[in-house]
Every structure is written in C-alpha cells, then in structure tokens.
C-alpha cells in the first residue's frame, strides 16, 4: 500500500479521538484486531496512519450488515 506524505501518523490519543473511542476502548480494538496494529518509529512510540484507521472503521461498520446477511442466508437455506 502506498502512503501519501500527507497521511499523518497519529498517537494513540489522537487515533482514539479520530474514531471517537476512549483510549482504553481504542487499545481493546487494536488488541482484538478491529483496528490496525501500530507502527513503532521509535521504541515506546506507537503510531497509526490516519488512512488505515479510516479504512478499519468502515470495515468495522459493515460487519453487522454482513453478519445479518449471512444469518438470513442460513435461515433461507435451512427452510428450503
């Protein structure tokens, strides 16, 4: 994936604020792999690319819809 020079690296606090999560909630999402893993440009300095966070948020928002469609398809196949 190519990154533009205008794609900033955000701290954990900035990333959490960008996707409107609390800081502990953001770290839980990273641990659950719902958000991308951080880059470490320096030790003990995790950073996230803004574009990757936005993609992850869009993918996370589509999960309930995809799961709902899968449940409907399974019910349809069971009834047939």
MOPAC internal coordinates of N, CA, C and O (Angstrom, degrees):
PM7 1SCF
backbone

  N    0.0000 0     0.00 0     0.00 0    0    0    0
  C    1.4440 1     0.00 0     0.00 0    1    0    0
  C    1.5257 1   108.35 1     0.00 0    2    1    0
  O    1.2310 1   120.40 1   -48.80 1    3    2    1
  N    1.3149 1   116.84 1   131.20 1    3    2    1
  C    1.4561 1   121.09 1   178.28 1    5    3    2
  C    1.5200 1   109.91 1   -89.75 1    6    5    3
  O    1.2310 1   120.90 1   -38.43 1    7    6    5
  N    1.3151 1   115.89 1   141.57 1    7    6    5
  C    1.4477 1   121.08 1  -179.91 1    9    7    6
  C    1.5154 1   109.27 1  -116.43 1   10    9    7
  O    1.2310 1   121.35 1   -40.88 1   11   10    9
  N    1.2985 1   115.03 1   139.12 1   11   10    9
  C    1.4555 1   120.67 1   176.70 1   13   11   10
  C    1.5127 1   108.91 1   -80.79 1   14   13   11
  O    1.2310 1   121.13 1   -25.80 1   15   14   13
  N    1.2861 1   115.45 1   154.20 1   15   14   13
  C    1.4623 1   119.11 1   177.85 1   17   15   14
  C    1.5275 1   110.73 1   -67.56 1   18   17   15
  O    1.2310 1   120.46 1   164.83 1   19   18   17
  N    1.3248 1   116.72 1   -15.17 1   19   18   17
  C    1.4605 1   120.11 1   178.87 1   21   19   18
  C    1.5241 1   111.88 1   -90.59 1   22   21   19
  O    1.2310 1   119.96 1  -177.36 1   23   22   21
  N    1.3446 1   117.68 1     2.64 1   23   22   21
  C    1.4597 1   121.79 1   178.75 1   25   23   22
  C    1.5262 1   108.11 1   -88.52 1   26   25   23
  O    1.2310 1   119.98 1   -81.21 1   27   26   25
  N    1.3397 1   117.65 1    98.79 1   27   26   25
  C    1.4589 1   119.89 1  -172.15 1   29   27   26
  C    1.5321 1   113.14 1   -73.78 1   30   29   27
  O    1.2310 1   121.61 1   -25.40 1   31   30   29
  N    1.3150 1   114.52 1   154.60 1   31   30   29
  C    1.4547 1   121.67 1   170.79 1   33   31   30
  C    1.5267 1   107.10 1   -93.35 1   34   33   31
  O    1.2310 1   120.70 1   -51.95 1   35   34   33
  N    1.3218 1   116.28 1   128.05 1   35   34   33
  C    1.4621 1   121.28 1  -176.26 1   37   35   34
  C    1.5210 1   110.93 1  -109.12 1   38   37   35
  O    1.2310 1   120.95 1   -30.55 1   39   38   37
  N    1.3230 1   115.79 1   149.45 1   39   38   37
  C    1.4577 1   120.91 1   173.44 1   41   39   38
  C    1.5249 1   108.86 1   -74.71 1   42   41   39
  O    1.2310 1   120.58 1    -6.78 1   43   42   41
  N    1.3247 1   116.50 1   173.22 1   43   42   41
  C    1.4652 1   120.53 1   178.67 1   45   43   42
  C    1.5319 1   110.30 1   -61.62 1   46   45   43
  O    1.2310 1   120.13 1   138.08 1   47   46   45
  N    1.3182 1   117.36 1   -41.92 1   47   46   45
  C    1.4612 1   121.17 1  -179.96 1   49   47   46
  C    1.5295 1   111.07 1   -63.85 1   50   49   47
  O    1.2310 1   120.50 1   135.56 1   51   50   49
  N    1.3285 1   116.65 1   -44.44 1   51   50   49
  C    1.4626 1   120.71 1   179.22 1   53   51   50
  C    1.5238 1   110.99 1   -66.02 1   54   53   51
  O    1.2310 1   120.71 1   140.55 1   55   54   53
  N    1.3262 1   116.24 1   -39.45 1   55   54   53
  C    1.4666 1   120.68 1  -179.80 1   57   55   54
  C    1.5227 1   110.66 1   -65.01 1   58   57   55
  O    1.2310 1   120.58 1   135.42 1   59   58   57
  N    1.3217 1   116.49 1   -44.58 1   59   58   57
  C    1.4587 1   120.72 1   178.96 1   61   59   58
  C    1.5313 1   110.67 1   -61.20 1   62   61   59
  O    1.2310 1   120.74 1   137.55 1   63   62   61
  N    1.3242 1   116.18 1   -42.45 1   63   62   61
  C    1.4646 1   120.30 1   179.00 1   65   63   62
  C    1.5256 1   110.80 1   -66.08 1   66   65   63
  O    1.2310 1   119.98 1   143.01 1   67   66   65
  N    1.3139 1   117.64 1   -36.99 1   67   66   65
  C    1.4665 1   121.75 1  -178.95 1   69   67   66
  C    1.5259 1   111.43 1   -63.09 1   70   69   67
  O    1.2310 1   120.25 1   142.28 1   71   70   69
  N    1.3260 1   117.13 1   -37.72 1   71   70   69
  C    1.4718 1   119.35 1  -177.92 1   73   71   70
  C    1.5239 1   111.90 1  -104.27 1   74   73   71
  O    1.2310 1   120.70 1  -166.03 1   75   74   73
  N    1.3197 1   116.27 1    13.97 1   75   74   73
  C    1.4604 1   125.05 1   176.33 1   77   75   74
  C    1.5260 1   113.19 1    53.39 1   78   77   75
  O    1.2310 1   121.28 1  -125.99 1   79   78   77
  N    1.3189 1   115.16 1    54.01 1   79   78   77
  C    1.4608 1   122.34 1   171.88 1   81   79   78
  C    1.5188 1   108.22 1  -124.08 1   82   81   79
  O    1.2310 1   121.13 1   -23.51 1   83   82   81
  N    1.3295 1   115.45 1   156.49 1   83   82   81
  C    1.4578 1   118.45 1   171.56 1   85   83   82
  C    1.5235 1   107.43 1   -71.00 1   86   85   83
  O    1.2310 1   120.42 1   -16.80 1   87   86   85
  N    1.3095 1   116.81 1   163.20 1   87   86   85
  C    1.4565 1   120.44 1  -179.65 1   89   87   86
  C    1.5342 1   111.35 1   -62.31 1   90   89   87
  O    1.2310 1   119.09 1   134.29 1   91   90   89
  N    1.3486 1   119.34 1   -45.71 1   91   90   89
  C    1.4772 1   118.12 1   175.99 1   93   91   90
  C    1.5300 1   112.61 1   -62.93 1   94   93   91
  O    1.2310 1   120.47 1   142.86 1   95   94   93
  N    1.3275 1   116.71 1   -37.14 1   95   94   93
  C    1.4635 1   120.28 1   177.70 1   97   95   94
  C    1.5176 1   112.07 1   -64.77 1   98   97   95
  O    1.2310 1   120.87 1   142.58 1   99   98   97
  N    1.3229 1   115.95 1   -37.42 1   99   98   97
  C    1.4617 1   120.41 1   177.69 1  101   99   98
  C    1.5225 1   110.64 1   -64.27 1  102  101   99
  O    1.2310 1   120.59 1   134.30 1  103  102  101
  N    1.3444 1   116.48 1   -45.70 1  103  102  101
  C    1.4594 1   119.34 1   179.96 1  105  103  102
  C    1.5292 1   111.68 1   -64.88 1  106  105  103
  O    1.2310 1   120.09 1   145.53 1  107  106  105
  N    1.3271 1   117.43 1   -34.47 1  107  106  105
  C    1.4682 1   120.24 1   176.24 1  109  107  106
  C    1.5198 1   110.56 1   -65.65 1  110  109  107
  O    1.2310 1   120.10 1   141.11 1  111  110  109
  N    1.3243 1   117.41 1   -38.89 1  111  110  109
  C    1.4643 1   121.15 1   177.50 1  113  111  110
  C    1.5225 1   111.22 1   -65.89 1  114  113  111
  O    1.2310 1   119.92 1   142.82 1  115  114  113
  N    1.3274 1   117.75 1   -37.18 1  115  114  113
  C    1.4631 1   121.30 1   176.68 1  117  115  114
  C    1.5232 1   109.42 1   -66.07 1  118  117  115
  O    1.2310 1   120.54 1   136.23 1  119  118  117
  N    1.3240 1   116.57 1   -43.77 1  119  118  117
  C    1.4596 1   120.84 1  -179.23 1  121  119  118
  C    1.5285 1   111.07 1   -65.07 1  122  121  119
  O    1.2310 1   119.95 1   145.22 1  123  122  121
  N    1.3366 1   117.69 1   -34.78 1  123  122  121
  C    1.4678 1   121.99 1   179.32 1  125  123  122
  C    1.5280 1   112.15 1   -83.54 1  126  125  123
  O    1.2310 1   120.16 1  -176.13 1  127  126  125
  N    1.3312 1   117.30 1     3.87 1  127  126  125
  C    1.4767 1   124.12 1   179.46 1  129  127  126
  C    1.5237 1   113.33 1    64.43 1  130  129  127
  O    1.2310 1   120.16 1  -155.74 1  131  130  129
  N    1.3218 1   117.31 1    24.26 1  131  130  129
  C    1.4630 1   120.19 1   172.26 1  133  131  130
  C    1.5247 1   110.46 1   -84.51 1  134  133  131
  O    1.2310 1   120.63 1   156.93 1  135  134  133
  N    1.3220 1   116.41 1   -23.07 1  135  134  133
  C    1.4605 1   123.36 1   175.05 1  137  135  134
  C    1.5272 1   107.26 1  -116.39 1  138  137  135
  O    1.2310 1   120.30 1   -25.49 1  139  138  137
  N    1.3404 1   117.03 1   154.51 1  139  138  137
  C    1.4726 1   119.57 1  -177.87 1  141  139  138
  C    1.5231 1   112.46 1   -65.63 1  142  141  139
  O    1.2310 1   121.35 1   -24.74 1  143  142  141
  N    1.3051 1   115.03 1   155.26 1  143  142  141
  C    1.4618 1   120.94 1   175.89 1  145  143  142
  C    1.5309 1   108.60 1   -72.29 1  146  145  143
  O    1.2310 1   120.18 1   -31.00 1  147  146  145
  N    1.3195 1   117.26 1   149.00 1  147  146  145
  C    1.4712 1   119.74 1  -176.34 1  149  147  146
  C    1.5276 1   112.99 1   -77.03 1  150  149  147
  O    1.2310 1   121.81 1   -21.22 1  151  150  149
  N    1.3216 1   114.14 1   158.78 1  151  150  149
  C    1.4608 1   123.02 1   168.13 1  153  151  150
  C    1.5203 1   106.14 1   -93.44 1  154  153  151
  O    1.2310 1   120.55 1   -29.68 1  155  154  153
  N    1.3049 1   116.56 1   150.32 1  155  154  153
  C    1.4608 1   120.94 1   177.70 1  157  155  154
  C    1.5267 1   108.95 1  -122.13 1  158  157  155
  O    1.2310 1   120.11 1   -94.15 1  159  158  157
  N    1.3302 1   117.39 1    85.85 1  159  158  157
  C    1.4648 1   119.12 1   178.03 1  161  159  158
  C    1.5288 1   111.57 1   -66.77 1  162  161  159
  O    1.2310 1   120.34 1   156.78 1  163  162  161
  N    1.3154 1   116.96 1   -23.22 1  163  162  161
  C    1.4632 1   123.56 1   173.78 1  165  163  162
  C    1.5236 1   106.35 1  -144.33 1  166  165  163
  O    1.2310 1   120.90 1   -23.26 1  167  166  165
  N    1.3241 1   115.88 1   156.74 1  167  166  165
  C    1.4577 1   117.51 1  -179.39 1  169  167  166
  C    1.5321 1   109.98 1   -61.97 1  170  169  167
  O    1.2310 1   121.38 1   -37.46 1  171  170  169
  N    1.3066 1   114.96 1   142.54 1  171  170  169
  C    1.4696 1   122.46 1  -179.78 1  173  171  170
  C    1.5286 1   112.70 1    59.48 1  174  173  171
  O    1.2310 1   120.40 1  -148.20 1  175  174  173
  N    1.3299 1   116.84 1    31.80 1  175  174  173
  C    1.4599 1   121.48 1   179.17 1  177  175  174
  C    1.5265 1   109.61 1  -136.91 1  178  177  175
  O    1.2310 1   119.62 1  -109.28 1  179  178  177
  N    1.3321 1   118.33 1    70.72 1  179  178  177
  C    1.4639 1   119.64 1  -178.91 1  181  179  178
  C    1.5244 1   111.34 1   -68.77 1  182  181  179
  O    1.2310 1   121.04 1   -38.91 1  183  182  181
  N    1.3292 1   115.62 1   141.09 1  183  182  181
  C    1.4668 1   121.70 1   178.97 1  185  183  182
  C    1.5189 1   109.10 1  -138.60 1  186  185  183
  O    1.2310 1   121.06 1   -28.82 1  187  186  185
  N    1.3443 1   115.59 1   151.18 1  187  186  185
  C    1.4550 1   122.47 1   177.76 1  189  187  186
  C    1.5146 1   109.36 1  -126.75 1  190  189  187
  O    1.2310 1   120.81 1   -36.73 1  191  190  189
  N    1.3175 1   116.06 1   143.27 1  191  190  189
  C    1.4623 1   120.53 1   175.69 1  193  191  190
  C    1.5289 1   108.80 1   -79.54 1  194  193  191
  O    1.2310 1   121.03 1   -44.66 1  195  194  193
  N    1.3044 1   115.63 1   135.34 1  195  194  193
  C    1.4573 1   121.56 1  -178.50 1  197  195  194
  C    1.5238 1   110.89 1   -59.15 1  198  197  195
  O    1.2310 1   119.91 1   137.91 1  199  198  197
  N    1.3143 1   117.77 1   -42.09 1  199  198  197
  C    1.4683 1   120.54 1  -178.40 1  201  199  198
  C    1.5278 1   111.24 1   -64.09 1  202  201  199
  O    1.2310 1   119.73 1   141.49 1  203  202  201
  N    1.3402 1   118.12 1   -38.51 1  203  202  201
  C    1.4603 1   120.79 1   178.97 1  205  203  202
  C    1.5201 1   111.38 1   -67.47 1  206  205  203
  O    1.2310 1   120.49 1   142.90 1  207  206  205
  N    1.3389 1   116.67 1   -37.10 1  207  206  205
  C    1.4623 1   119.74 1   177.48 1  209  207  206
  C    1.5227 1   110.86 1   -63.61 1  210  209  207
  O    1.2310 1   120.77 1   136.82 1  211  210  209
  N    1.3252 1   116.13 1   -43.18 1  211  210  209
  C    1.4685 1   119.31 1  -179.50 1  213  211  210
  C    1.5190 1   111.83 1   -64.54 1  214  213  211
  O    1.2310 1   119.85 1   140.69 1  215  214  213
  N    1.3221 1   117.90 1   -39.31 1  215  214  213
  C    1.4657 1   121.51 1   176.75 1  217  215  214
  C    1.5262 1   109.93 1   -63.70 1  218  217  215
  O    1.2310 1   120.32 1   136.06 1  219  218  217
  N    1.3324 1   116.99 1   -43.94 1  219  218  217
  C    1.4612 1   121.10 1  -179.33 1  221  219  218
  C    1.5192 1   111.34 1   -63.14 1  222  221  219
  O    1.2310 1   120.05 1   141.07 1  223  222  221
  N    1.3212 1   117.51 1   -38.93 1  223  222  221
  C    1.4642 1   120.95 1   178.33 1  225  223  222
  C    1.5285 1   110.02 1   -63.92 1  226  225  223
  O    1.2310 1   120.07 1   136.00 1  227  226  225
  N    1.3231 1   117.48 1   -44.00 1  227  226  225
  C    1.4674 1   120.37 1   178.99 1  229  227  226
  C    1.5304 1   111.44 1   -63.36 1  230  229  227
  O    1.2310 1   120.24 1   140.22 1  231  230  229
  N    1.3284 1   117.15 1   -39.78 1  231  230  229
  C    1.4597 1   120.33 1   178.20 1  233  231  230
  C    1.5214 1   110.69 1   -66.64 1  234  233  231
  O    1.2310 1   120.16 1   140.94 1  235  234  233
  N    1.3181 1   117.30 1   -39.06 1  235  234  233
  C    1.4574 1   121.55 1   179.88 1  237  235  234
  C    1.5221 1   110.30 1   -67.33 1  238  237  235
  O    1.2310 1   119.95 1   142.68 1  239  238  237
  N    1.3219 1   117.70 1   -37.32 1  239  238  237
  C    1.4652 1   120.63 1   179.16 1  241  239  238
  C    1.5193 1   111.69 1   -66.92 1  242  241  239
  O    1.2310 1   120.03 1   149.19 1  243  242  241
  N    1.3217 1   117.55 1   -30.81 1  243  242  241
  C    1.4617 1   120.17 1  -178.42 1  245  243  242
  C    1.5208 1   112.61 1   -81.64 1  246  245  243
  O    1.2310 1   119.16 1   166.74 1  247  246  245
  N    1.3314 1   119.21 1   -13.26 1  247  246  245
  C    1.4583 1   121.34 1  -177.91 1  249  247  246
  C    1.5274 1   113.84 1   -58.28 1  250  249  247
  O    1.2310 1   118.45 1   130.96 1  251  250  249
  N    1.3382 1   120.55 1   -49.04 1  251  250  249
  C    1.4626 1   118.70 1  -179.85 1  253  251  250
  C    1.5305 1   112.87 1   -59.19 1  254  253  251
  O    1.2310 1   119.90 1   141.72 1  255  254  253
  N    1.3141 1   117.79 1   -38.28 1  255  254  253
  C    1.4552 1   121.87 1   179.46 1  257  255  254
  C    1.5288 1   110.22 1   -64.87 1  258  257  255
  O    1.2310 1   120.11 1   136.14 1  259  258  257
  N    1.3171 1   117.40 1   -43.86 1  259  258  257
  C    1.4654 1   121.61 1   179.92 1  261  259  258
  C    1.5167 1   110.21 1   -65.15 1  262  261  259
  O    1.2310 1   120.18 1   137.15 1  263  262  261
  N    1.3240 1   117.26 1   -42.85 1  263  262  261
  C    1.4567 1   120.99 1   179.29 1  265  263  262
  C    1.5224 1   111.08 1   -64.94 1  266  265  263
  O    1.2310 1   120.32 1   141.88 1  267  266  265
  N    1.3096 1   116.99 1   -38.12 1  267  266  265
  C    1.4637 1   121.10 1   178.46 1  269  267  266
  C    1.5224 1   110.25 1   -64.35 1  270  269  267
  O    1.2310 1   119.99 1   137.63 1  271  270  269
  N    1.3326 1   117.62 1   -42.37 1  271  270  269
  C    1.4656 1   120.53 1   178.41 1  273  271  270
  C    1.5252 1   110.74 1   -64.51 1  274  273  271
  O    1.2310 1   119.90 1   142.42 1  275  274  273
  N    1.3218 1   117.80 1   -37.58 1  275  274  273
  C    1.4671 1   121.16 1   179.13 1  277  275  274
  C    1.5239 1   110.94 1   -65.83 1  278  277  275
  O    1.2310 1   120.41 1   139.80 1  279  278  277
  N    1.3294 1   116.81 1   -40.20 1  279  278  277
  C    1.4728 1   119.81 1   178.05 1  281  279  278
  C    1.5174 1   110.65 1   -64.88 1  282  281  279
  O    1.2310 1   120.01 1   138.45 1  283  282  281
  N    1.3265 1   117.58 1   -41.55 1  283  282  281
  C    1.4646 1   120.93 1   178.91 1  285  283  282
  C    1.5280 1   111.08 1   -63.61 1  286  285  283
  O    1.2310 1   120.35 1   138.69 1  287  286  285
  N    1.3096 1   116.93 1   -41.31 1  287  286  285
  C    1.4617 1   120.78 1   179.34 1  289  287  286
  C    1.5232 1   110.49 1   -64.80 1  290  289  287
  O    1.2310 1   120.16 1   139.74 1  291  290  289
  N    1.3209 1   117.30 1   -40.26 1  291  290  289
  C    1.4599 1   121.17 1   178.99 1  293  291  290
  C    1.5219 1   110.82 1   -65.09 1  294  293  291
  O    1.2310 1   119.86 1   138.93 1  295  294  293
  N    1.3230 1   117.87 1   -41.07 1  295  294  293
  C    1.4761 1   121.03 1   178.20 1  297  295  294
  C    1.5196 1   110.03 1   -65.79 1  298  297  295
  O    1.2310 1   120.60 1   140.12 1  299  298  297
  N    1.3187 1   116.46 1   -39.88 1  299  298  297
  C    1.4661 1   120.34 1   179.72 1  301  299  298
  C    1.5297 1   111.16 1   -63.74 1  302  301  299
  O    1.2310 1   120.93 1   137.46 1  303  302  301
  N    1.3220 1   115.83 1   -42.54 1  303  302  301
  C    1.4677 1   119.67 1   179.13 1  305  303  302
  C    1.5247 1   111.11 1   -68.34 1  306  305  303
  O    1.2310 1   119.70 1   144.06 1  307  306  305
  N    1.3263 1   118.18 1   -35.94 1  307  306  305
  C    1.4622 1   121.13 1   179.84 1  309  307  306
  C    1.5278 1   110.57 1   -68.92 1  310  309  307
  O    1.2310 1   120.58 1   146.66 1  311  310  309
  N    1.3360 1   116.49 1   -33.34 1  311  310  309
  C    1.4641 1   119.95 1  -178.73 1  313  311  310
  C    1.5302 1   111.65 1   -77.92 1  314  313  311
  O    1.2310 1   120.32 1   156.07 1  315  314  313
  N    1.3111 1   117.00 1   -23.93 1  315  314  313
  C    1.4785 1   120.39 1  -176.54 1  317  315  314
  C    1.5032 1   112.75 1   -80.40 1  318  317  315
  O    1.2310 1   120.10 1   180.00 1  319  318  317

